[in-house]
Amino acid sequence: MVNKLYPDAAAALDGLLRDGLLIACGGFGLCGVPERLLDAVRDAGVQGLTFASNNAGIDNEGIGRLLRTRQVKKMISSYVGENKEFERQYLAGELEVEFCPQGTLAERMRAGGAGIPGFYTRTGVGTLVAEGKEVKNFDGQDYILERGIFADLALVKAWRADATGNVVFRKTARNFNVPAAQCGKICVVEVEEIVPTGSLDPDAIHLPGVYVQRLIVGAPYDKKIEFRTTRSREIA
């Protein structure tokens, strides 16, 4: 049995990081974000990175931390709100952004993981998303060609795993993590808990260990909130 567990994020990423990587990263807002691994990427100081991720977190959280240190060259993203530094760099021409509809981004990752170089979709036809892409007509409807994403490295956050890399996600924290994991040549996963090998119900495993090369335990985590909205307590 191969033990894929590493002592910390820096050790798990040792030998994997270099300038110019294309990294597929799980997460949706601040949910299911591989915080420890992203911090280790930041601390390694690698430059010119491209991230395929639903969004770039918020200011100084998630990928937003690497925007602060100017290590990100390009984002392939669906949602880019709630991050002022992202907005500032993009408008200043310092950050390249490839906008991608959310479902299309998930499918591009899934396609890369399945070895599929491209697929046609109606999403984005007739919009800015279609600019520069091949258009093909099927049964009277136009479709645009989207390319599968083949990432150099995948960074993933999960709930539980065993030492062989079988992974379980918790509720909505699964989000983009599974397709991101599958499209990376190397996949590194941080989890909240390692359980004994064989203790996970095979029917409950969301990501089989064949996709996972390295693991760390990242717990404990702070429960972060993107927006905190409160109101004054009514006077009794």
N, C-alpha and C positions, 0 to 999 in steps of 0.2 A: 504494500500500500504506500502510495506517495503522499507524504505530508506536505501540504501547500501553505502551511501557516508560517508567517514571518512575525518577528517581534514587534515591528512598528512600520509606519508608512514609508519612512526613508529606506529601510532595509528592503521592503517589498518592491520599491521602485529602483533599487540599485541596478545599474547596468541597462535600464530601459529608457532613460531620459536623454534627449539630445535636442538641439535647436531645430526648429522647423517641423516638429511632429504634428500630425493630425490626430487629435484625441477625441474620442466619443465619450461623452460624459452623461451619466444619468442625472435625474433630478427634475423637479417641476416647482419653480419658485424656490422655497427653502425646504421642500419635502423630498426626501430620498436623495439628498446631495452628499457625495463622498467628501466630506469636509476634511478629514485627516489626510487623504491622498492629495487633495488640491493644495492644502497647506505645504505638503512635502514637495510638490511641483514648484510652488512659489519659492520655497527655501532653497531649492536646487539651482535657481537662477537661470534656467533655460529660457531662450528667447524665440521670437518668431513663431509662436504656437498658433495653430488653427484648432478651434473647438467646435465640434458638432454637438449642440445641446439645445434643448427647448428654449432656454433663456440663459442669461449670464448672472443669475442670482439678483441680489440687490447691492447697493453700495457697500463694498467691503465685506460681502458675504458670498460664499460660493465662488464661482469664477470671477465675481466682482473683485475679489482680493488680487487676482492676477492682472486684472485691468488696472488696478491702482499701481502696480509695479511695472506696467508697460511690457508685460511678457506675452500678451496676446496680439497677434497680427490680424487674425480674421475670425469672425463668428459665423457659423452656419446655424441660424436660429429661426424660431417661429415668433417668439414674443420678446420684445426688447424694452418694454416699459419698466418703470420703477427703479431704474438705475441711471442716476444722473451722470456718473462718470462714463458709462457706455454712451449715453446721448452726446456728451461733450466731445468725446474722442471721435465718434462717428461724424458729427457735424463739422468737426475741424479737419476731417480727412485723414485722421491718424489711425483709424480702425476700419478695415474692410468688413462689410456685412453682406452675407448672402441670405436674403429672406426666403424662408421656405414654409409653406403651409404646414400646420402641425401634423395632420395625418400623413402628408407627403414625407415629412421628415422621419416619422416613425417607420414608414414603409421603405424609405431609402436605407435606413439602418438595417431593417429586417432583410431587405434584398441583399445588401452587402454580406450579411451573415450567412445567407443561403447561396452565395456565389453568383448572384444575378446582377449583371453589370448595368441593367437599365430596365425601365418599364414605362408604359404609357398611362397617363391619368388625365381626366378632364379638369381636375382642380387647377385653377390658375389660367385656364384658356382665356385669352382676350385681355389679360391683365399684365402688369409689369413683371409678374412671376414668369411669364412665358417668353420674355424678351431673350433672343439669342438661342432659343431651344427649338429642336426639331418638332414640327407639327405634322401629325398624320391623321387621316380621316378614316374612321371605322364606322360603317353603317350610317353614314350621314352625319356623324358627330366628330368634331375635332378633338384630338388628344395631344398632350405635349409629352415629350420624352424626358424623364427624370433619371438621373444616374444613381446607382447604388453607392452607398458610402462604405469604403474599405479603410478603416482607421488603423493607424499604427499601434494605438494603445487605447484600451477602454478602461474607464474608471467608474466604479459602480458602488452603490451603497445598498446594503440589504439588512434584513432583520437577523436571520439565523443561517448558519452553515455548519456542515461537518468538515472534518479535516481534509477530506478528499475534494471539497469544493462544491458539493451539492448545496444549493442556495434556496432560501425561502424569503420572500418579501412580505411586508405587512401592509395590507390594504392599499391605499392610494400611493404609498411610497414605492410601489412597483413601477409606476409611470413609465419613463423612457429607459429604465435601467436594463430591462431584458434585451430589447433590440440593440442598445448601446453595447452591452456585453458581447452579443453575438457577432457584431461587425468588426470587433477589434482583433488584430493579429495576436495581441497579448491582452488578457483581461485580468485586472487586479480588483479585488472586491474587499471592501471594509464592511464588517458586520458588527452588530451589537452583542452577539453571543455565539460561541462555538459549542455545538452539542456533540455527543458521542456518535461516531460513525455507525450507521445502521439504525439510528433512533428516529430519523425522519421518515415519515410515511412517503413511499415512492410516488404515490398519486398526488401528494401535496408539494412536491418539489417544482419550483417555478423555473429554475435555471440549473440544468444538469452540470455536474462537475467537469464534463469534457470541455466546457467553454471557459473554465476558470483555471488560470495558471498559478495565481498567488492570492493569499488571504491575509488580512489583519483583523484584529479586534480593535475597534475605534472607541468603544464605550469608555467612560460615560459621555453622554451628549447633553448639551443645553437645549431646552425646548424654545426655539426661536420663533418669533411672530413677525410676519411681513408688515402688517399694519395693526396698530393697537387703537381701537376706537372706544372711547368711554364717554359717559355722560354724567353730569352731576346728580348725586343722589337727591331724589325729591324730598322737599321739606315735609316732615311729618305734620 
